[in-house]
Amino acid sequence: MIADLTAKTYRQLLPDERYNRYWPMWGADGAIYYVADPLPNDKSVAPGSPDVRKSANNIYKIPASGGQTDAVHVP
């Protein structure tokens, strides 16, 4: 969620999904960076099954104004 402190409002940037998002941080480029694990959003993966071990956290970013998320690729 992003807040407008002057207007005392906020809005959700990302849809409600089942995967975990951790440690959001503001970037100098105006984006919000966070760590996420999208695999639990896959309904074919049973909680507690060995397939859960295939998940991998990655760094993603989204513009602070909202929009498309992108995985961050480190060269």
DSSP file (Angstrom, degrees, kcal/mol; ACC not computed):
  #  RESIDUE AA STRUCTURE BP1 BP2  ACC     N-H-->O    O-->H-N    N-H-->O    O-->H-N    TCO  KAPPA ALPHA  PHI   PSI    X-CA   Y-CA   Z-CA
    1    1 A M              0   0    0      0, 0.0     2,-0.4     0, 0.0    11,-0.2   0.000 360.0 360.0 360.0 149.8    0.0    0.0    0.0
    2    2 A I  E     -A   11   0A   0      9,-2.9     9,-2.3    63,-0.0     2,-0.3  -0.968 360.0-147.0-120.9 138.0    1.1    3.5   -0.6
    3    3 A A  E     -A   10   0A   0     -2,-0.4     2,-0.7     7,-0.2     7,-0.3  -0.809  12.1-154.1-109.3 144.7    0.0    6.4    1.6
    4    4 A D  E  >> -A    9   0A   0      5,-3.3     5,-1.8    -2,-0.3     4,-1.1  -0.927  14.7-171.2-109.9 100.2   -0.7   10.0    0.9
    5    5 A L  T  45S+     0   0    0     -2,-0.7    -1,-0.1     1,-0.2     5,-0.0   0.821  80.9  54.7 -67.5 -31.5    0.0   11.6    4.3
    6    6 A T  T  45S+     0   0    0      1,-0.2    -1,-0.2    -3,-0.1    -2,-0.0   0.935 117.8  34.1 -66.4 -46.0   -1.4   15.0    3.3
    7    7 A A  T  45S-     0   0    0      2,-0.1    -1,-0.2    -3,-0.0    -2,-0.2   0.532 105.3-129.3 -85.4  -6.8   -4.7   13.6    2.2
    8    8 A K  T  <5 +     0   0    0     -4,-1.1     2,-0.3     1,-0.2    -3,-0.2   0.915  67.9 119.2  56.1  46.0   -4.6   10.9    4.9
    9    9 A T  E   < -A    4   0A   0     -5,-1.8    -5,-3.3     2,-0.0     2,-0.3  -0.850  42.9-166.6-131.0 168.1   -5.4    8.2    2.4
   10   10 A Y  E     -A    3   0A   0     -2,-0.3     2,-0.3    -7,-0.3    -7,-0.2  -0.974   2.6-159.9-149.3 161.6   -3.8    5.1    1.1
   11   11 A R  E     -A    2   0A   0     -9,-2.3    -9,-2.9    -2,-0.3     2,-0.4  -0.993  26.3-109.4-145.1 151.6   -4.2    2.7   -1.8
   12   12 A Q        -     0   0    0     -2,-0.3     4,-0.0   -11,-0.2    -2,-0.0  -0.635  22.9-172.0 -82.2 131.1   -3.1   -0.8   -2.5
   13   13 A L  S    S+     0   0    0     -2,-0.4    54,-0.4     1,-0.1    -1,-0.1   0.810  70.1  43.9 -90.3 -35.1   -0.4   -1.2   -5.2
   14   14 A L  S    S-     0   0    0     52,-0.1    -1,-0.1    48,-0.0     3,-0.1  -0.855  87.1-110.8-115.2 146.5   -0.4   -5.0   -5.5
   15   15 A P        -     0   0    0      0, 0.0     2,-0.5     0, 0.0    -2,-0.1  -0.318  44.1 -92.0 -68.9 157.3   -3.4   -7.4   -5.8
   16   16 A D        +     0   0    0      2,-0.1     2,-0.3    -4,-0.0    -4,-0.0  -0.603  61.5 159.9 -69.8 119.7   -4.1   -9.7   -2.9
   17   17 A E        -     0   0    0     -2,-0.5    24,-0.1     2,-0.2    -3,-0.0  -0.895  49.1-113.6-136.6 166.1   -2.3  -12.9   -3.7
   18   18 A R  S    S+     0   0    0     -2,-0.3     2,-0.1    20,-0.1    -2,-0.1   0.568  81.2  99.2 -81.9  -7.6   -1.2  -15.8   -1.6
   19   19 A Y  S    S-     0   0    0     19,-0.1     2,-0.3     1,-0.1    -2,-0.2  -0.426  75.8-106.9 -85.7 161.9    2.5  -15.4   -1.9
   20   20 A N  E     -B   37   0B   0     17,-0.8    17,-1.7    -2,-0.1     2,-0.4  -0.580  26.1-168.3 -87.6 140.9    4.7  -13.7    0.6
   21   21 A R  E     -B   36   0B   0     -2,-0.3     2,-0.3    15,-0.2    15,-0.2  -0.999  14.4-177.0-127.0 131.6    6.2  -10.2    0.3
   22   22 A Y  E     +B   35   0B   0     13,-3.5    13,-2.4    -2,-0.4    -2,-0.0  -0.882  46.6   7.4-129.2 157.2    8.9   -9.0    2.7
   23   23 A W  E     -     0   0B   0     -2,-0.3    -1,-0.2    11,-0.2     2,-0.1   0.831  64.5-158.5  49.3  59.2   11.1   -6.0    3.5
   24   24 A P  E     -     0   0B   0      0, 0.0     2,-0.3     0, 0.0    10,-0.2  -0.442  15.0-178.6 -66.4 140.3    9.7   -3.2    1.2
   25   25 A M  E     -B   33   0B   0      8,-2.6     8,-3.1    -2,-0.1     2,-0.3  -0.998  28.5-116.7-141.6 142.6   12.2   -0.4    0.7
   26   26 A W  E     -B   32   0B   0     -2,-0.3     2,-0.3     6,-0.2     6,-0.2  -0.584  30.7-146.0 -74.8 138.1   12.0    2.9   -1.2
   27   27 A G    >   -     0   0    0      4,-3.0     3,-1.8    -2,-0.3    -1,-0.0  -0.741  21.5-119.8-101.9 155.5   14.5    3.1   -4.1
   28   28 A A  T 3  S+     0   0    0     -2,-0.3    -1,-0.1     1,-0.3    -2,-0.0   0.694 113.2  63.0 -64.0 -17.7   16.3    6.2   -5.3
   29   29 A D  T 3  S-     0   0    0      2,-0.1    -1,-0.3     1,-0.0     3,-0.1   0.320 122.8-101.7 -91.0   8.0   14.6    5.7   -8.6
   30   30 A G  S <  S+     0   0    0     -3,-1.8    34,-2.0     1,-0.3     2,-0.2   0.534  85.5 119.2  86.3   6.1   11.1    6.1   -7.2
   31   31 A A  E     - C   0  63B   0     32,-0.2    -4,-3.0    33,-0.1     2,-0.5  -0.636  62.7-126.5 -99.9 161.2   10.3    2.4   -7.1
   32   32 A I  E     -BC  26  62B   0     30,-3.1    30,-1.8    -2,-0.2     2,-0.3  -0.949  25.1-158.3-106.8 125.4    9.5    0.2   -4.2
   33   33 A Y  E     +BC  25  61B   0     -8,-3.1    -8,-2.6    -2,-0.5     2,-0.3  -0.797  18.3 163.4-103.6 144.7   11.7   -2.9   -3.9
   34   34 A Y  E     - C   0  60B   0     26,-2.3    26,-3.1    -2,-0.3     2,-0.4  -0.985  37.0-114.8-155.1 160.5   10.7   -6.0   -2.0
   35   35 A V  E     +BC  22  59B   0    -13,-2.4   -13,-3.5    -2,-0.3     2,-0.3  -0.847  41.3 173.6 -98.2 134.6   11.6   -9.7   -1.6
   36   36 A A  E     -BC  21  58B   0     22,-2.5    22,-2.1    -2,-0.4   -15,-0.2  -0.971  32.1-152.6-143.3 156.9    8.9  -12.1   -2.7
   37   37 A D  E     -B   20   0B   0    -17,-1.7   -17,-0.8    -2,-0.3     4,-0.2  -0.884  15.4-179.0-127.6  96.2    8.3  -15.8   -3.2
   38   38 A P    >   +     0   0    0      0, 0.0     3,-1.7     0, 0.0     4,-0.3   0.640  61.5  86.8 -76.2 -13.4    5.6  -16.3   -5.8
   39   39 A L  G >  S+     0   0    0      1,-0.3     3,-2.7     2,-0.2     6,-0.2   0.871  78.3  62.4 -59.6 -40.4    5.5  -20.1   -5.8
   40   40 A P  G 3  S+     0   0    0      0, 0.0    -1,-0.3     0, 0.0     5,-0.1   0.712  93.1  67.0 -60.2 -15.0    2.9  -20.4   -3.0
   41   41 A N  G <  S+     0   0    0     -3,-1.7     2,-0.8    -4,-0.2    -2,-0.2   0.641  77.4  97.7 -75.5 -13.5    0.5  -18.5   -5.3
   42   42 A D    X   -     0   0    0     -3,-2.7     3,-1.9    -4,-0.3    -3,-0.0  -0.674  66.5-156.5 -77.6 110.1    0.6  -21.6   -7.5
   43   43 A K  T 3  S+     0   0    0     -2,-0.8    -1,-0.2     1,-0.3    -2,-0.0   0.641  87.0  67.7 -66.7 -14.2   -2.5  -23.5   -6.5
   44   44 A S  T 3  S+     0   0    0      2,-0.1     2,-0.7     1,-0.0    -1,-0.3   0.621  82.6  87.2 -80.3 -10.9   -1.1  -26.8   -7.8
   45   45 A V  S <  S-     0   0    0     -3,-1.9     3,-0.0    -6,-0.2    -1,-0.0  -0.802  75.6-143.2 -92.0 117.3    1.6  -26.7   -5.0
   46   46 A A    >   -     0   0    0     -2,-0.7     3,-2.3     1,-0.1     6,-0.3  -0.628  26.2-105.7 -79.9 132.1    0.2  -28.4   -1.8
   47   47 A P  T 3  S+     0   0    0      0, 0.0    -1,-0.1     0, 0.0     4,-0.0  -0.319 106.5  16.9 -55.7 135.3    1.3  -26.7    1.4
   48   48 A G  T 3  S+     0   0    0      1,-0.3    -2,-0.0     2,-0.0    -3,-0.0   0.391  97.1 127.6  82.6  -3.8    4.0  -28.8    3.1
   49   49 A S  S X  S-     0   0    0     -3,-2.3     3,-1.6     1,-0.1     4,-0.4  -0.402  76.4-108.0 -81.3 162.8    4.7  -30.9    0.0
   50   50 A P  G >  S+     0   0    0      0, 0.0     3,-1.4     0, 0.0     4,-0.3   0.763 114.4  72.4 -59.9 -24.2    8.3  -31.3   -1.4
   51   51 A D  G >  S+     0   0    0      1,-0.3     3,-1.7     2,-0.2     4,-0.2   0.770  81.7  70.9 -63.4 -23.7    7.3  -29.0   -4.2
   52   52 A V  G X  S+     0   0    0     -3,-1.6     3,-1.7    -6,-0.3    -1,-0.3   0.832  87.0  65.4 -61.0 -30.8    7.4  -26.1   -1.8
   53   53 A R  G <  S+     0   0    0     -3,-1.4    -1,-0.3    -4,-0.4    -2,-0.2   0.658  88.0  69.2 -67.3 -14.0   11.2  -26.4   -1.7
   54   54 A K  G <  S+     0   0    0     -3,-1.7    -1,-0.3    -4,-0.3    -2,-0.2   0.605  77.8 105.6 -78.4 -10.5   11.3  -25.4   -5.3
   55   55 A S    <   -     0   0    0     -3,-1.7     2,-0.4    -4,-0.2   -18,-0.1  -0.328  52.5-166.5 -69.8 153.3   10.3  -21.9   -4.4
   56   56 A A        -     0   0    0    -20,-0.0   -17,-0.2    -2,-0.0     2,-0.1  -0.981  18.2-127.6-144.0 128.3   12.9  -19.2   -4.5
   57   57 A N        +     0   0    0     -2,-0.4     2,-0.3   -20,-0.2   -20,-0.2  -0.463  34.0 176.5 -70.3 147.0   12.8  -15.7   -3.1
   58   58 A N  E     -C   36   0B   0    -22,-2.1   -22,-2.5    -2,-0.1     2,-0.5  -0.934  32.5-104.0-144.4 165.7   13.7  -13.0   -5.5
   59   59 A I  E     +C   35   0B   0     13,-0.4    13,-3.3    -2,-0.3     2,-0.3  -0.831  40.1 179.2 -96.9 131.8   13.9   -9.2   -5.5
   60   60 A Y  E     -CD  34  71B   0    -26,-3.1   -26,-2.3    -2,-0.5     2,-0.3  -0.834  11.0-156.1-124.4 162.8   11.0   -7.4   -7.3
   61   61 A K  E     -CD  33  70B   0      9,-2.3     9,-2.3    -2,-0.3   -28,-0.2  -0.983   7.3-174.4-139.7 155.1   10.2   -3.7   -7.8
   62   62 A I  E     -C   32   0B   0    -30,-1.8   -30,-3.1    -2,-0.3     7,-0.1  -0.990  38.0-101.4-142.4 139.6    7.0   -1.7   -8.5
   63   63 A P  E >   -C   31   0B   0      0, 0.0     3,-2.4     0, 0.0   -32,-0.2  -0.357  31.3-123.4 -58.9 142.6    6.7    2.0   -9.3
   64   64 A A  T 3  S+     0   0    0    -34,-2.0   -33,-0.1     1,-0.3     3,-0.1   0.734 114.1  56.9 -61.6 -21.1    5.6    3.9   -6.2
   65   65 A S  T 3  S-     0   0    0      1,-0.3    -1,-0.3   -35,-0.2     2,-0.1   0.492 120.9-106.9 -85.6  -3.7    2.6    5.2   -8.3
   66   66 A G    <   +     0   0    0     -3,-2.4     2,-0.3     2,-0.1    -1,-0.3  -0.294  65.2 115.4  99.4 171.7    1.6    1.6   -9.1
   67   67 A G        -     0   0    0    -54,-0.4     2,-0.2    -2,-0.1    -1,-0.0  -0.928  63.4  -1.4 130.7-155.5    1.9   -0.5  -12.2
   68   68 A Q        -     0   0    0     -2,-0.3     2,-0.3     1,-0.1    -2,-0.1  -0.509  60.5-134.3 -77.8 135.6    3.7   -3.5  -13.4
   69   69 A T        -     0   0    0     -2,-0.2     2,-0.4    -7,-0.1    -7,-0.2  -0.635  21.3-163.9 -85.2 150.1    6.0   -5.4  -11.1
   70   70 A D  E     -D   61   0B   0     -9,-2.3    -9,-2.3    -2,-0.3     2,-0.3  -0.996  20.7-121.8-134.5 139.1    9.4   -6.5  -12.4
   71   71 A A  E     -D   60   0B   0     -2,-0.4     2,-0.6   -11,-0.2   -11,-0.3  -0.601  32.3-124.7 -73.3 140.6   11.9   -9.0  -11.1
   72   72 A V        -     0   0    0    -13,-3.3     2,-0.6    -2,-0.3   -13,-0.4  -0.793  22.8-158.4 -91.2 122.8   15.3   -7.3  -10.5
   73   73 A H        -     0   0    0     -2,-0.6   -15,-0.0   -15,-0.1   -13,-0.0  -0.899   3.6-151.4-105.9 123.1   18.1   -9.1  -12.3
   74   74 A V              0   0    0     -2,-0.6    -2,-0.0     1,-0.1     0, 0.0  -0.816 360.0 360.0 -94.4 125.6   21.6   -8.5  -11.0
   75   75 A P              0   0    0      0, 0.0    -1,-0.1     0, 0.0    -2,-0.0   0.514 360.0 360.0 -67.7 360.0   24.3   -8.8  -13.7
